[in-house]
Amino acid sequence: MLDRIGHVFYLTFIYGDRWVFFLEGLRTTIILTFAAFIAGTVVGLALCALKLSKKPAVVKCVNIITGFFIKLPTLVMLMIMLYIIFADVHIATLIVIIIGLTFKTASYLSVVFHAAISALDSGEGEAARTVGMTKWQAFRYVTFPQAMKLVMPVYKNQFVVTLQETSIVGYLAVMDLTRAAEIIMSRTLDAFFGLITISIMYIVLGVVFSSVIGLLYREKHIGGTADDRG
């Protein structure tokens, strides 16, 4: 039994330097996750601002766009972008995937940000305006920190969701963690070590970077206070 486990371990990681597949997959997964999440946060804030517009046509247009990305399965959405929208454009597959995941993440976050801002008492923002703050200053120093405090648990979870959604890019011939495990399993004819390895990697990435986001919030980097523990 131990000999078989050792043999499968050798075939999974050592033989032919197959551990390199996991490192390459890990690198791609991290790049996709961070690029999509950071860009998605920026685009999500922009979409949220448009949702708060006084113009019904603008709000309706934004709702249609975000609804498209939210309701469509991620893999189908990425295939549409790769094989239809960007089919005749000379652009790397990885970039197209990042664009797709960015808008997917941004669509979710725009709804979350909009709900949080709408739930706040508008009186505090108006009070800030009466003491001389501009509309932008009132939003930056009063509304935004309170909104972030409300959305922080969901915001951290969205990072994990974005991380999980990268696991389907292997179907588009991109070497992510899941694709790496699939290649190794096809060569060793054993799924145990490959799946256990990427499962641990996904869990560790999710826990570590969600904790980092929470730490940044508590240290006032994005609107929190030193006493917040949310």
Summary of the structure (lengths in Angstrom):
residues: 230
radius of gyration: 21.5
end to end distance: 46.9
largest distance: 76.2
contacts: 705
relative contact order: 0.14
helix: 83%
strand: 0%
